Amino acid sequence: MPIFGEDAEKTEFVERVKIKAKEEKVPIIIPDEFKLNKQTCSEIIFKGEAQVSNFLKLAFLFRKPIILYEYTFYILVDNEIYTLKNK
């Protein structure tokens, strides 16, 4: 159930991704604070439900955990950021 003021659609998306990540055995880190490095070379954005599997496969292949911060998932690999958003 979403907390007052939260977007229900985003919350449901996050929960579905968490369940799928658990099935795929991809760890998720949920930090209190998160700042992106300004020196990243590129950001690759995945959007929507259809891209969840591809995003999780990248985390598995790179052997990196997923970072969840403010309804958005991130994989940090060297100077690249892979981002998964609801829309």
N, C-alpha and C positions, 0 to 999 in steps of 0.2 A: 504494500500500500504506500503510495507516495506521501511524503511529508508535506504539510501545508506550504504552498508556494513553489513546489517542484512541478515540473512538467511531467505529467503522467506518461505521455508517449515516450519521452526520453528515458524515464525510469524503467519502463517495460523493455525497451531496447537493451539497456544495460543489463538487466536481469537475464534476457535471452542470450546475450553474448557470454555472460558469466557461466551459464549452464553449458553452453557449447564449449567454452574453454575448459571447463572441468572434464567434459567428455573426452576432449582431445589431449588432456593432461598438460595444458599450457598454464603456467602460474600467472596470477594477476597480483600486482602490487598496487595498493591504494595509499598514496602518500598524503600527508596533511597539506603540504605545499609542493608545488611543482612549477619550475620555470624552464622554458625551452632555451637551449644554448643558441645564442645569436650567430654563431659561426657555422651553422649547419649548411651543407652544400645544397641539399634538396629536401623537399617535403613531398611525399607521395600520399595522396588522400584517397581513401576508400570510403564510399558512402552507401549506406543502406544495408538492409538485411541480406541481400544477395552477395555481398562482398565479405561477409563474416568468415566463411570457410577459407577464402583466399588469404585473408588477413591472419587467421590463426595458423595456416600452413607456413606463412613467412616467419612467424614467431618460433614455430617448431624448427624450421630449417636453420634459422640463425641462432637457435638455442638461447633465446632472449625471453625474459618475462614481459608481460604486457603491463603497461602502466595505465591505470584508470584515474582520470582527474576531470571533474566537472562534466560528466556524461560523455567524455571522449576517451578513446583508447589510443595509446601510443606504443610504438616499438622504436627504441633508439639503437641504431647500428652505426658505429663510427660517426660520420658526418651526415648521416641521413636520418630522417624521421618518417616513419610510416604511421599514418593517422587513420583511425576508423571513427566515423561520425554517423549519427542516425540519418541525417539528410543534408 
